[in-house]
């Protein structure tokens, strides 16, 4: 049953009319839509819908996943692999070797650059864990499971932590990040580091190639190498869907877990800030940074969140769970359910900006409508127009980024530049060894090594150079009145906005407490989905699950927003919807041999000009 304006079908024709065509039926906005499509094709080198409808059936996957020691490992989940281990059909060492072989196959040939470096000790670690299993049994569900970590998550081993940058190649971290230490404790095999957008997309602001790092190269999308991966956890997400590991760890300041998961067709969980320690992670913004899993299933992701969450003395944000009354650690895997859990569940659809944007485009809307229909049939109750108050002050309707009319002094970059300076400056000073010890020295190194870094701009990869670094350096890390004004304004509006939308007032005045807000994790212009910025600024959790593919074979998903420390509820309903939809795409590696770098993050004409 649907409340408010209807959702789909004859009984809900009002919503259907708007959702199925309202944005495009407007003459003025239709021209904007056409402009977007044309620019996408000319700048992003997209293939035509006709090409895929005609040629896709003839395309043969050039990189099929081979069996490992005679058993299927393609797209299998952690529980299945553990059953292989128990049945002595496979060992952790054999599985690790199979993933290493596949990484070595895809990384150079596909120009994929998904994995930045394999841990040279991975096989010996796996072998030791096999011996431990025989002697004392498994430590838990992650025992012997090969996991990749994003290259900004410190591991005190033979793999340097570089955030994708050559400047950190010869640095030595003082210790494992808290996340890496907990993964080791759980029995996971740290397989290596996944590639990422260099310095988590913070080098350039205005024009750059998404998913690229100077150290790792261009991460490409396994479904179609001419299309983008999003970022900054591009390698983490693609490594999962490419079957290069069992699961991976990403980080997010704004969208960097959710958006890459969306474009990889996998599950992504962005935890509440403070749920997982950021200690030992190269910072983007200590105000908003969080660490979370990329996985094939919600159960796999929940196993990882179980392992990495908790209080850490090196990260004060992890104590917020204590002060808020939330559990500092929960058995998230116990929250995984099937579709029957949707009966009686209440969800809001925040139409304004989020669904009314191009995320409801013709290439996506039928899949979303199908999901809504199935949810209603399963007993879920959907409430339309559960809008975020003042969302047009916060969010650009055409994708990732500030609203166009937001005063400059309230832009997110006003405080994020300061956070970037202070975070990286502190990280560099804490390194055990490094030729670079301050943010200013980092920027100087980038300029001096322009031939390899492109820091001065004008190149195809870094068109605007290191303009974001330059702006951050100009702040000198000063947390003045303007810093706090912008930060608190955005945080409070975002937090209050989500909480207000979750407490929905029906037409008859009844107050309905919603279980989550459904948002489109689908391209909405040059900056991907508009559905990450508000939970990022609120420091709230969000999840995404795959629901379909567009005509360019690029996956897209459905997201769920919740309030602070509501990960268990989001996992519950995310897994229920996932069980209902059961959509998974198989990568075709279309244009796998391309050597072009097509993914400029900013397009002219849509957004504000740089200052």
VEXMAR-154009 format. One record per atom (N, C-alpha, C): residue in one letter; x, y, z. Coordinates in steps of 0.1 Angstrom, whole numbers, plus 5000, padded with zeros to 4 digits. Last residue first. Example, Ala and Ser with C-alpha at 12.3 -4.5 7.8 and 13.67 -1.06 7.14 Angstrom:
% VEXMAR-154009
S512849785071 S513749895071 S512950005079 A513249435078 A512349555078 A513249675078 
//
This chain:
% VEXMAR-154009
X536952944918 X537253074924 X538753074928 X535252794890 X536252794901 X536552934905 X531752824885 X533052834880 X534052834892 X529152584891 X529752704894 X531252704888 X528052364865 X528352394878 X528952534879 X527652314838 X526652264847 X526852334861 X529652404821 X528252444819 X527252404829 X531952134818 X531652284817 X530152304815 X532151874842 X531951914828 X531552064828 X534451684861 X533551804860 X533451834845 X535851444857 X534851454868 X533851574866 X536551264829 X536651394835 X535451404845 X537450984818 X536551014829 X536751154835 X538950834799 X537850914795 X537050994806 X541750744787 X541350784800 X540150884798 X542450464766 X542050604768 X541650624782 X542850204759 X543950274767 X543650414769 X540849914758 X541050054756 X542150114764 X540349644761 X541649684756 X541849834753 X537649614768 X538749584778 X540049634774 X535149664757 X536249754754 X537449744764 X533549494784 X533449554771 X534549664769 X533349314805 X534649374801 X534649434787 X531049214816 X531349174802 X532749224797 X530049114848 X530849194840 X531149134826 X526649054855 X527948984853 X528849074844 X524549164881 X525049174868 X526349104867 X521849074901 X523249084900 X523649074885 X518949104921 X519649144908 X521149144910 X516949044940 X517948944936 X518548974922 X514649144953 X515049184940 X515949084933 X514549024978 X513349034970 X513749054955 X517049044989 X516548914987 X515348914978 X517149324990 X518049254981 X517549114978 X515249375009 X515049424996 X515949344986 X516649255031 X515349205027 X514949245013 X519049395032 X519149255029 X517749205025 X517949645039 X518649635027 X518749495023 X516849585064 X515949615053 X516649615039 X519149525079 X517949435079 X517149465067 X520849735074 X521249605069 X520049515069 X519349935087 X519649945073 X520049815067 X519449835114 X518149845107 X518349855092 X522249845119 X521549725120 X520249725112 X522850125116 X523350025106 X522549895107 X522250355130 X521050265126 X521550165116 X523750565138 X524050435144 X522850335141 X521450825130 X522750785135 X522750645141 X519050715105 X519650805114 X520950755120 X519450625069 X518850615083 X519450715092 X518750545035 X519250635045 X518650605059 X519450335009 X518550355021 X519350435031 X519450304973 X520050334986 X519050354997 X519750104945 X518850164954 X519550184968 X521850144916 X521350074928 X520250154935 X523350024885 X522950134894 X522150064905 X525949944861 X524949904871 X524550034879 X526149994827 X526650044839 X525550014850 X525449944801 X525849824809 X526349874823 X524350144789 X525750134787 X526350024795 X521650134797 X522050084783 X523550084780 X522050024832 X521650124821 X522050074808 X520849774854 X521949824845 X521349924835 X519849714889 X519749714874 X520949764867 X520249714916 X518849684911 X518849674896 X522349664945 X522149674930 X520749634926 X522249884973 X522249754968 X521849764953 X523750075000 X523250064986 X523249924982 X523250265030 X523650145023 X523150155008 X524350495056 X523650465043 X524150335037 X524550695086 X524850575078 X523950565065 X525651035090 X524750925092 X525050815083 X526751285090 X527551175096 X526751055099 X525651475075 X525051445087 X525851355096 X527351465052 X527451585061 X526751565074 X526451215043 X527851245046 X528051355055 X523751245038 X524151155049 X525651175053 X524151445016 X523451475029 X523751375040 X525651314995 X526151435002 X525451465016 X524451104981 X525451074991 X525851195000 X522751134959 X522251064971 X523351034981 X522951214933 X522951314943 X522651264957 X525351014914 X524051024921 X524151144931 X527651184892 X526951064897 X525651094904 X528251434881 X528751394894 X528051274900 X526951484858 X528451464857 X528951414871 X523851304863 X524651414857 X526151384859 X523151104879 X522251214878 X523051334872 X523150754882 X523750864877 X522750984875 X521850624913 X521950624899 X522450754894 X520350544938 X521850534936 X522050514921 X517650714951 X518250654938 X519750654939 X516450604983 X517050714974 X517650644962 X514250575010 X514750514998 X515250624988 X514750585044 X514450665032 X515050605020 X513250385070 X514350425062 X513850515050 X511150345086 X512250265089 X513450305080 X509350625101 X509750545090 X510950465093 X506650695120 X508050675121 X508550575110 X504150915114 X504550785111 X506150785112 X501451085128 X502851085127 X503350935125 X498551205111 X499251095118 X500751105117 X497451395095 X498051445107 X498751335115 X496551295071 X495551315081 X496151355095 X498951285056 X497951385052 X496851405064 X501651235080 X500751195070 X499651305067 X504751315087 X503451355091 X502551325079 X507551115095 X506651165085 X505351195091 X510551105104 X509351125112 X508251195103 X512351115083 X512050985089 X510850995098 X512551395080 X511951315069 X511551175074 X513951465103 X512651515101 X511851435090 X516351335099 X515551295110 X514151345109 X517351465076 X517051325076 X516151285087 X517451735086 X516651705074 X516351555074 X519251725107 X517851755110 X516951715098 X521551665092 X521151575102 X519651595105 X521651895075 X521651755069 X521051655080 X521752115092 X520652105082 X520551955077 X524152045106 X522852045113 X521652045104 X526152045086 X525951925094 X524551935100 X525952305075 X525652195067 X525352065075 X526552455099 X525352485091 X524952365082 X529052365107 X527852335115 X526552365108 X530652445084 X530552305089 X529352275097 X530252725082 X529952635071 X529752495076 X531052805109 X529752835103 X529352745092 X533752705111 X532652645119 X531252685114 X534952875091 X535052725091 X533952665099 X534453125100 X533853085087 X533852935086 X535953135123 X534553145124 X533853095111 X538652895117 X538153025121 X536553025122 X541052705117 X539652675120 X539052805126 X543552685094 X542952775104 X541452745105 X545152555075 X544452475085 X543852555096 X545952725055 X546952695066 X546252625078 X544552775032 X543852795045 X544852785057 X546152715011 X545952855014 X545252875027 X545952445009 X547152495015 X547052645019 X543452424997 X543652375010 X544852435017 X544152524972 X543152594980 X543252554995 X545952334963 X546352474964 X545452554973 X544352104963 X545552114972 X545952254974 X542752174941 X542152154954 X543252164965 X544552194920 X543852314924 X543252294938 X546552044906 X546352024920 X545552144926 X544852044874 X546052034882 X545652004897 X542852044857 X542952164865 X544052154875 X543351794845 X543151914836 X543352044845 X544851534848 X544651644858 X544551774850 X544751404823 X544251344835 X543951444846 X545651574803 X544351504801 X543851444814 X547051884816 X547051754810 X545651684809 X546552124830 X546652124815 X546751994808 X548552124861 X547352124852 X547652124837 X550452084879 X550252224874 X549152234864 X550551814885 X550051904895 X549752044890 X551351584872 X550351674865 X549851784874 X553151394881 X551951424889 X550851504882 X555251384863 X554551254867 X553251284874 X555951644859 X555951554848 X555251424851 X555951764884 X554751784876 X554751684864 X557551774907 X557351654900 X556251654890 X557052024918 X558451994913 X558351874904 X554351994927 X554752094917 X556052054910 X554551794947 X553651774935 X554051874924 X556251924965 X556751804958 X555851784946 X554552124974 X555852164967 X556352044959 X552651974987 X552252054975 X553452094967 X554251865007 X553551784998 X553251854985 X554952095021 X556052015014 X555451925004 X552452155032 X553152255023 X554252185015 X551951945048 X551151965037 X551752055027 X554951765058 X553951865060 X553151885047 X557051585052 X556551595066 X555451695068 X558551355031 X557651475032 X556951475045 X559951125034 X560751245029 X559851375030 X559450935063 X558850995051 X559751115046 X558650715089 X559650775080 X558950825068 X556350705104 X557550655110 X558750705102 X554050975104 X554650865098 X555950835104 X552951205115 X552951085124 X553650965117 X553151395096 X553951415108 X554051285116 X551151305079 X552551305074 X553451315086 X548751345094 X549151215090 X550651205086 X548751625097 X548951545109 X549351405105 X548351695070 X549451745077 X549751665089 X545851575065 X547051515058 X548351565065 X544251725083 X544251585083 X545551525077 X544651995076 X544951955090 X545151795090 X543751995049 X545052045053 X545451985066 X541151895051 X542151825043 X543551865047 X539952095067 X540051955072 X541151875064 X540052305049 X540752315062 X540952175068 X538352205029 X539752245026 X540552245039 X535952175043 X536652055038 X538152085034 X534952425047 X535552355058 X536252235054 X534452505020 X534952605030 X535552535042 X533252295006 X534752315005 X535352415015 X530552335011 X531252235018 X532752245018 X529652685013 X530052565005 X530752465014 X529252915026 X528652795031 X528952675023 X530253115011 X530853095024 X530252975031 X528753114988 X530053064987 X530653035001 X525353014991 X526353114993 X527753054994 X523752794968 X524352804981 X525452914982 X522852754943 X522552884949 X523052894963 X523452494937 X524052594928 X523852734935 X524552274963 X523552334955 X524052464948 X527652084958 X526852184965 X525652224956 X527651734947 X528151864948 X527151964955 X526451494923 X527251524935 X527651664935 X523451604906 X524451504910 X525251554922 X521451784901 X522051714889 X523151624893 X520751924924 X519851824918 X520351744907 X522951974950 X522752004936 X521851894930 X521852044983 X522251944973 X521951994959 X521152255001 X522252155004 X522752084992 X518952394995 X520052465000 X521252385001 X517152194989 X517652274977 X518752374982 X516352095013 X517352015005 X517952094994 X514652195033 X515752275028 X516752205019 X513751875045 X513652015045 X514852085041 X513351605023 X514351665032 X514151815033 X510051455020 X511151535015 X512051585027 X508351235012 X508851255025 X510151335024 X506951174988 X507151314992 X507551335007 X505250864998 X505950954988 X506051094994 X505750575015 X505250705016 X505950805007 X504950235014 X505750345009 X505050475010 X505149945032 X504350065030 X505250175026 X505449595022 X506049725026 X505049835024 X504449355012 X503849415024 X504449545029 X505249264988 X505749194999 X505249255013 X504149454971 X503549324971 X504049234983 X505949664977 X504549674981 X503849534981 X508149554964 X508149584979 X506749594984 X507349534938 X507749414945 X507649434960 X507149814932 X505949724931 X506249594939 X509749904936 X508749954944 X507449854944 X511049754915 X511449734929 X510349784938 X509749874893 X509649734895 X509949694910 X510650134895 X509250114897 X509049964900 X513450094890 X513050144903 X511550114905 X513250014863 X513849924873 X513349964887 X512250234851 X511450114851 X511950014861 X514250434855 X512950444862 X512150314862 X516650434840 X516550374854 X515150354859 X516450544816 X517350434817 X517250364831 X514850774820 X514250654814 X515150534815 X515750894853 X515750894839 X515150764833 X515950974880 X514650904875 X514550894860 X518151114881 X518250984886 X516950904883 X517651374873 X517851274862 X518051134867 X515351444900 X516451474892 X516551364881 X513451354918 X512951434906 X514051474897 X514751224938 X514051144928 X513551224916 X516051454949 X516651324948 X516051234937 X514351694946 X515851684942 X516251544940 X511751544962 X512351664958 X513851654957 X511051284973 X510951314959 X511851434955 X511851044994 X512151194993 X512251244979 X509950815004 X510550844992 X510650994991 X510150595033 X509850725027 X510550735013 X508650295045 X509750365039 X509250495032 X508050045069 X507650175063 X508850255058 X506949705070 X508049805071 X507549935063 X504949515066 X504749615076 X505849725077 X507249295054 X505849315057 X505649405069 X509949255051 X509449375045 X507949405049 X510749005058 X510849115068 X510249245064 X510648845036 X509448845045 X509548955055 X513148845024 X512148935020 X510948945029 X515448785052 X514948765038 X513748855036 X518248935069 X516948865068 X516548845054 X520749035091 X520448995077 X519248905077 X521449075117 X520349165111 X520049125097 X523648925123 X522348875128 X521148955123 X525649085114 X525248965106 X523948905111 X526049265135 X525349305123 X524949185114 X526149275165 X526349155157 X525449185144 X527849575175 X526649495173 X526949385164 X529249815196 X529549695187 X528249615186 X528250015210 X529550045203 X529849925194 X524850105208 X525850005211 X527150025203 X524150445217 X524150335208 X525150235212 X524350665234 X523550555239 X523450435229 X526050865227 X524750865221 X523750755226 X528350795240 X527650915245 X526250925239 X529150575225 X528950565239 X528050675244 X529450675200 X528450575202 X528150555216 X531550845203 X530250905202 X529150805203 X534050725203 X533350735216 X531950795215 X534950755178 X534450625181 X533750625195 X536151005177 X534850995171 X534150855175 X538750975186 X537751015195 X536351005190 X540950735180 X539950805172 X538750845182 X542550585196 X543250675187 X542250755178 X540950405210 X541550525218 X542150625208 X538050295196 X539450295194 X539950425201 X535150085195 X535850195201 X537350185199 X533849935164 X534149945179 X534950065182 X534249725135 X533549835143 X534049825157 X535249515121 X536049635121 X535449745130 X533549285123 X534949275126 X535649405128 X531049375114 X531249315128 X532649315132 X531749435088 X531349545098 X531449495112 X532049175078 X533149265079 X532949385089 X529449075080 X530649005087 X531749105089 X528149255064 X527849255078 X528949185086 X529049175039 X529349315044 X529149325059 X527948925038 X529348935037 X529849075043 X525248995039 X525848915049 X527348925050 X524849135016 X524749205028 X525349125040 X527349054990 X526049034997 X526049115010 X529749134980 X528749084971 X527349074977 X531049454993 X530849304993 X529849264983 X532849685010 X532349654997 X532249504996 X532549845042 X532849735033 X532149745020 X534150155055 X533150055054 X533449945043 X534850445074 X535450325067 X534350215066 X534750805071 X534350675077 X534850565068 X534951155075 X535451035070 X534950915078 X534051405085 X533151325078 X533651185074 X536051535099 X534751565102 X533751455097 X538451465087 X538151395100 X536751435105 X538651415054 X538151515064 X537751435076 X540751245045 X540151345036 X539551455045 X543651085058 X542451155059 X542051235047 X544650765057 X545050895052 X543750975051 X544150595087 X543650615074 X544150755069 X544950575113 X545750505104 X545250515089 X541650575125 X543050585129 X543950505119 X538950565122 X539750615111 X541250625114 X536750305134 X537950395136 X538550435123 X533350305130 X534550245127 X535650345128 X531450485140 X531150345141 X532450265139 X532250735134 X532450695148 X532150545150 X529750805111 X531050845116 X531150815131 X527950505102 X527950635109 X529450675112 X529150345071 X528750355085 X528650495090 X528050245041 X528750365047 X528250375062 X528249965023 X527750015036 X528650125040 X527249814993 X528149905000 X527549955012 X527049554970 X526549604982 X527649694988 X527349614934 X527549534946 X526949604958 X527749744909 X526649654911 X526849564923 X529549944905 X530049804904 X528949704905 X528250174909 X528750154895 X529350014894 X527650144937 X526650164927 X527050124913 X530250144947 X529450024949 X528250034939 X530950414942 X531650304935 X530950174936 X529050544959 X528950554945 X529750454937 X529650454986 X528350434980 X528350434965 X532250534992 X531850394993 X530550364985 X532250804986 X533350724981 X533150574984 X530451004995 X530050924983 X531050814979 X532451175012 X531251205006 X531051114993 X534351005024 X534051145030 X532751195025 X534950665029 X534150775024 X534150905032 X536750375019 X536550485028 X535650585021 X536550005018 X536650145012 X536550245023 X537649685015 X537349785024 X537549925016 X536149385000 X537149495001 X536749595010 X536049024993 X535449154997 X536549254998 X537448834979 X536148804984 X535348924988 X538948934947 X538948914961 X537548874966 X538348954921 X539748964925 X539948944939 X535848974907 X536248854914 X537848844916 X534849214900 X535749144890 X536249014895 X533549304922 X532749254911 X533549184900 X535849364938 X534849264943 X534049214931 X537249554924 X537949424927 X536949324932 X535449774923 X535649694911 X536349564914 X535749864950 X534449814945 X534649724933 X538449934952 X537849844962 X536549784956 X538850114931 X539449984930 X538849884940 X537350334941 X537050274928 X537650134927 X536750514962 X537150374964 X536850294952 X535950764956 X537350744954 X537750594956 X534250724924 X535450714933 X535050774947 X533350574893 X533150664904 X534350644913 X533950444870 X533850364882 X533250444893 X532650514836 X533450544848 X533150444860 X533250344805 X532450414814 X533150424828 X534750184789 X534650324785 X533850404795 X534549934799 X535850004803 X535750144797 X532049784814 X532249864802 X533449954805 X532349624837 X531149604828 X531449674814 X534549714851 X534549584845 X533349554835 X535950034847 X534749954850 X534649824843 X539250094859 X538250094848 X537050004853 X541650324871 X540750214874 X539550214864 X544650424858 X543250444857 X542450314861 X547450414882 X546850434869 X545350444870 X548750394906 X548050284901 X547550294887 X550150644910 X550750514913 X550050404906 X548350844903 X549650834896 X550350704898 X544950724897 X546050764906 X547350754899 X541550764889 X542850764885 X543850794897 X538850804894 X539350674896 X540850654892 X538251064871 X537850994883 X538450854883 X540351314861 X539851184857 X539551094869 X539151654864 X540151544866 X539551414862 X538451964875 X538451884862 X539551774863 X538252084901 X537452124890 X537452034878 X539851974921 X538452004923 X537652014911 X542451744929 X541851844920 X540351864923 X542951594952 X544051674946 X543351784937 X540951434962 X541151564968 X542251644962 X540251164958 X539651274949 X539851414954 X542051034975 X540551024977 X539851144970 X544551044965 X544251124977 X542751144978 X543350924935 X544550964943 X544051064953 X541050664936 X541350804931 X542350864940 X542850354939 X541850454943 X542050584936 X543449994942 X543750134936 X542550224941 X543949804972 X543149834960 X543549974955 X546549604984 X545849734984 X545149754971 X546249264997 X546949384991 X546149504992 X545049075014 X545649035001 X546449144994 X545048965044 X545149105038 X545849085024 X542748735054 X544048745047 X544048885040 X541348735087 X541248765072 X542648765067 X541148695114 X541648585105 X541648615091 X540648905130 X539548815127 X539948695118 X543049025132 X542648955144 X541448865140 X543149155107 X544049045110 X543648965121 X541049335112 X540849235101 X541849125103 X542249495131 X541049415135 X540749305124 X544349615117 X544649525129 X543449435132 X542849755098 X543749645094 X544049555105 X541549945115 X540849855107 X541649735103 X543750085126 X542850005135 X542049905127 X546650045106 X545450115109 X544650025118 X549849935120 X548549905113 X547550005116 X552250205123 X551550085128 X550450055118 X553650405110 X554050365124 X553450235129 X554550355076 X553550385086 X554050335099 X556950515056 X556650395064 X555650435075 X557350605021 X557050635035 X556750505043 X557750594994 X558850555003 X558650585018 X555350684984 X555850544980 X556950504990 X554150924986 X554150844998 X554750704996 X554251024960 X554951104971 X555051014983 X552650884943 X554050854943 X554750914955 X549450784956 X550350884952 X551850834953 X547450624966 X547550624952 X548650724947 X547950614993 X546750694988 X546850714973 X549950445002 X550350564995 X549150654990 X551550225020 X550350285020 X550550425014 X553449945008 X553350085013 X551950135011 X553549625020 X552849705010 X552749845015 X554649475040 X555549505029 X554849585018 X553049635068 X553649515061 X554449565050 X550949785082 X552349775086 X552949645081 X548649965063 X549049825067 X550549825070 X546250215062 X547650175065 X547750035069 X544450295036 X544250235049 X545650165052 X544550385010 X544750485020 X544550435034 X544050184993 X545450214994 X545650335004 X541649945006 X541950064999 X543350115002 X542349605009 X542049725015 X542449845006 X540849285001 X541749394997 X541349515005 X540948965016 X540249095015 X541249195011 X540348615018 X541248725012 X540448855010 X539748435047 X539048515036 X539948625030 X540648305069 X541148265056 X540548335044 X537848395087 X539048315088 X539448265074 X535448525089 X536448585080 X537748505080 X533948395108 X533548385094 X534548445085 X536548275131 X535248335128 X534948325113 X538648125136 X538448235145 X537048285143 X538447765132 X538447905127 X538148005137 X540647535150 X539447575144 X539447725139 X543147455159 X542247515169 X540847555163 X544347305137 X544747285150 X543747335160 X543247385113 X543347245116 X543547225131 X543547665115 X542247605114 X542247465118 X546347685114 X545647725127 X544247665127 X546747625088 X547347535099 X546647565112 X545547835075 X545047705073 X545547605084 X547148045085 X545748045089 X545147905086 X549447985071 X549447985085 X548047975091 X548548035045 X549047905049 X549047885064 X548048305045 X546948215043 X547348075047 X550648405049 X549648435059 X548448335058 X551848315025 X552348265038 X551348285049 X550348475007 X550248325007 X550748265020 X550948745014 X549548695015 X549548535015 X553348875012 X553248775023 X551848705024 X553049064993 X553948944990 X553848845001 X550049194984 X550849164996 X551749044993 X549949364953 X549649244961 X550549234973 X548749694945 X549949604949 X549349484957 X546449794933 X547749874932 X548949784936 X543949674913 X544849634925 X546149704924 X543049784890 X542149774901 X542949754914 X544049824864 X544649894875 X543749894887 X543249754838 X542249774848 X542849854860 X544149674814 X544549814818 X543549854829 X543849424809 X542549494808 X542849644811 X546449344814 X545849314801 X544649404799 X547249404841 X547949454830 X547149454817 X544949284857 X545549424859 X546249474847 X544249024850 X543449134846 X544149274847 X546348844859 X545748834845 X545048974841 X546848914885 X547948924875 X547448914861 X544348854895 X544748994895 X545849014885 X544348574892 X543348654884 X543748804884 X546448504909 X546548464895 X545548554887 X545348584933 X546548644929 X546748624914 X543148404935 X542948554934 X544148624929 X544548164938 X543648184926 X543348334924 X545948214962 X546648194950 X545848214937 X543748214979 X544548334978 X545348324965 X542947944977 X542048054973 X542848184970 X545147814987 X544747794973 X543847904968 X545047915014 X546247935005 X545947914991 X542647815023 X542847965022 X544047995013 X541547535003 X542247595015 X542347745012 X538847314995 X539647434992 X540447475005 X537547105005 X537547114991 X538547224986 X537047055032 X538447025026 X538447025011 X534747145042 X534747015035 X536046975029 X535547385053 X535147275062 X535147145055 X536047525029 X537147505038 X536747385047 X533447525018 X534547465010 X535747435020 X532247685037 X531847545035 X532847465027 X533447925032 X533747855045 X533247715045 X532347985008 X533747955009 X534147885022 X529748025016 X530047925007 X531447885007 X530048255033 X529548125038 X529848005029 X530848445014 X531848395024 X531348265030 X529748364980 X529848444992 X530748375003 X530848374946 X530448304958 X530548394970 X531648484921 X530548544928 X530048464940 X533448194914 X532848314908 X531648364916 X534347964923 X534548074932 X533948204926 X533847614923 X533447744917 X533647854927 X536647394924 X535347444929 X535147584924 X539247314915 X538047234911 X536747284916 X540947504924 X541047364929 X539847284927 X538647714912 X539847714920 X539947574927 X537647794878 X537447724891 X538747724899 X537948124864 X538247974864 X537947914878 X535848354850 X536548314863 X536748164863 X536648494818 X535848404827 X536648364839 X537348724801 X538048694813 X537148604822 X535948794779 X537248744776 X537948704789 X532648724771 X533448764782 X534948704780 X531648814739 X532048704748 X532948754759 X528848944723 X530048974730 X530348854739 X526348914712 X527448854705 X528848864713 X524649054728 X524548914728 X525648844721 X525449314722 X525749264735 X525649114735 X524649424699 X525949354699 X526249284712 X522149554702 X522449464690 X523649374692 X522249694725 X521049614722 X521249514711 X524649824723 X524449724732 X523249634730 X524050004701 X525249914701 X525049794710 X521850144710 X521750054699 X522849954698 X523050314728 X522050214733 X521950104722 X526550364721 X525150394719 X524250284725 X529150444745 X528650374733 X527150394733 X530850744754 X529850634757 X529550564744 X532750944760 X533050834750 X532050724752 X532351154776 X532651034783 X532850914773 X531851354757 X532951374766 X533351244773 X529751264741 X530851324735 X532051334744 X527851144759 X528351064748 X529651134742 X527351354777 X527851224782 X528451144770 X526351544760 X527651564766 X528251434772 X523951424753 X524851454743 X526251474749 X522651414778 X522951294771 X524051314760 X522451684785 X523251594794 X523651464786 X520851774765 X522151824766 X523051734774 X518551644771 X519151614759 X520651654759 X517851764796 X518151624795 X518951584783 X517452024787 X518551994796 X518951854796 X515151984772 X516452024765 X517652004774 X513451914792 X513751804782 X515051854775 X512952144805 X513852044811 X514251934802 X511152264787 X512452334791 X513452234797 X509052084786 X509852124774 X511152174777 X508551804806 X508751944806 X509551984794 X508951534804 X507851584797 X507851744797 X510951464822 X511251474807 X510151534799 X509751464846 X510951544844 X511251564830 X507551294842 X507351434845 X508551514842 X507651014837 X507951104826 X507951254830 X507350844859 X507650784846 X507950884835 X506851014880 X508050934880 X508450884866 X504351114872 X505451204875 X506751124873 X502850894869 X502850994858 X504051084860 X503150754893 X503650694881 X503750804870 X501750924911 X503250914912 X503850854899 X499250874900 X499751014901 X501251004902 X498550604900 X498850664887 X499550804889 X498250374915 X499150474920 X499550564908 X496650184903 X496250234916 X497050354921 X498150124880 X496850194879 X496450254892 X501650174887 X500550094883 X499250184883 X503150334916 X503150274903 X501850204900 X502750534937 X504050484933 X503950434918 X500850844946 X501050694944 X502450664938 X501251074973 X501151054959 X501550904955 X500350905003 X500751024996 X500551004981 X501150555004 X500550675010 X501150795003 X500550224992 X501350354991 X500550464997 X500849885000 X500050005000 X500950125000 
//
